[in-house]
Amino acid sequence: MIRDVIFFKTDAGRSPVEEFLDTLSPKQALKVAWVINLLEDMDVVPTQFFQKMKSTEDLWEIRVKVGNDIFRFLGFFDGPKLVVLSHAFQKKTQKTPRQAIQLAEERKRTYFRRKKK
């Protein structure tokens, strides 16, 4: 096991990423699971699937394409081996929406604030 991937939980115990996954078709969910497995099992993940986002607070992006649908999962590292996915959405424009990045960054801050307690 190279990395572990977990999903961020809100203070109320909800997991926005899991809720997003529940909206996908079985075929879409299978492809997402396949890409997440790459992240967990490969030392070097091809950048078409996983890369650091520019101009963010150390956010990383998982990219999944299923047919004409493009999905993005935003997350961050907690240490070298743990990836926390904090936000997911279907991408409809060329640029990642600023609101999506801000939400992922806010959840990252929440995660580390809770971890300190």
C-alpha positions in Angstrom: 0.0 0.0 0.0 1.6 3.2 -1.2 -1.1 5.7 -0.1 -4.4 5.6 1.7 -7.3 7.6 0.4 -10.0 8.8 2.8 -13.0 11.1 2.4 -13.4 14.3 4.4 -16.3 14.4 6.8 -18.1 17.5 7.9 -18.7 18.4 11.5 -22.1 16.9 11.1 -20.5 13.6 10.0 -21.5 13.9 6.3 -19.1 12.9 3.6 -19.6 15.2 0.5 -17.4 13.1 -1.7 -19.4 9.9 -0.8 -22.6 11.7 -1.4 -21.3 12.7 -4.9 -20.2 9.2 -5.6 -23.8 8.0 -4.8 -25.1 10.1 -7.7 -22.9 8.4 -10.3 -23.9 5.6 -12.6 -22.3 2.1 -11.9 -20.0 2.6 -14.9 -18.9 6.0 -13.7 -18.4 4.8 -10.1 -16.3 1.9 -11.4 -14.0 4.2 -13.3 -13.6 6.5 -10.2 -12.8 3.5 -8.0 -10.2 2.4 -10.6 -8.5 5.8 -10.6 -8.5 6.0 -6.8 -6.9 2.5 -6.7 -4.1 3.8 -9.0 -3.5 6.5 -6.5 -3.3 4.0 -3.7 -1.1 1.5 -5.5 1.3 3.4 -7.8 4.4 5.2 -6.7 4.1 7.6 -9.6 0.6 8.3 -10.8 0.3 9.6 -14.4 -0.6 13.3 -14.4 -3.6 12.6 -16.6 -5.2 11.2 -13.4 -3.5 13.0 -10.5 -1.7 16.3 -10.2 -1.0 19.2 -7.9 -3.1 22.2 -8.6 -1.4 25.6 -9.3 -2.4 28.7 -7.2 -4.0 26.7 -4.4 -3.1 25.9 -0.8 -1.4 22.6 -1.8 -4.5 21.0 -3.3 -4.3 18.0 -5.6 -6.8 17.0 -8.2 -7.9 13.5 -9.3 -9.2 13.5 -12.8 -11.6 11.0 -14.1 -13.1 10.9 -17.6 -15.9 8.5 -18.5 -17.1 9.0 -22.0 -18.0 12.7 -22.3 -18.3 13.1 -18.6 -15.4 14.6 -16.6 -15.2 14.4 -12.9 -12.8 16.1 -10.5 -11.9 15.2 -6.9 -10.0 17.8 -4.9 -8.0 16.8 -2.0 -4.8 17.2 0.0 -2.1 15.2 1.7 -1.9 14.6 5.4 1.7 13.4 5.6 3.3 11.6 2.8 0.9 8.6 2.6 -2.6 9.9 3.3 -4.7 11.6 0.7 -7.9 13.3 2.0 -10.5 13.9 -0.7 -12.6 16.9 0.3 -14.7 17.9 -2.7 -16.0 16.3 -5.9 -17.9 17.7 -8.9 -18.7 17.1 -12.5 -16.5 19.4 -14.6 -18.4 21.4 -17.3 -15.9 24.2 -18.0 -12.2 24.4 -18.9 -11.2 26.0 -15.6 -11.9 24.5 -12.2 -14.5 26.8 -10.6 -13.0 29.1 -8.0 -15.8 28.2 -5.6 -14.8 24.5 -5.8 -11.2 25.3 -4.9 -12.3 27.6 -2.0 -14.6 24.9 -0.6 -11.8 22.3 -0.8 -9.4 24.7 0.9 -11.9 25.5 3.6 -12.4 21.7 4.3 -8.7 21.2 4.4 -8.4 23.9 7.1 -11.3 22.3 9.0 -9.6 18.9 8.8 -6.3 20.1 10.2 -8.0 22.3 12.9 -9.9 19.2 14.1 -6.8 17.0 14.0 -5.0 19.4 16.3 -7.7 19.0 19.0 
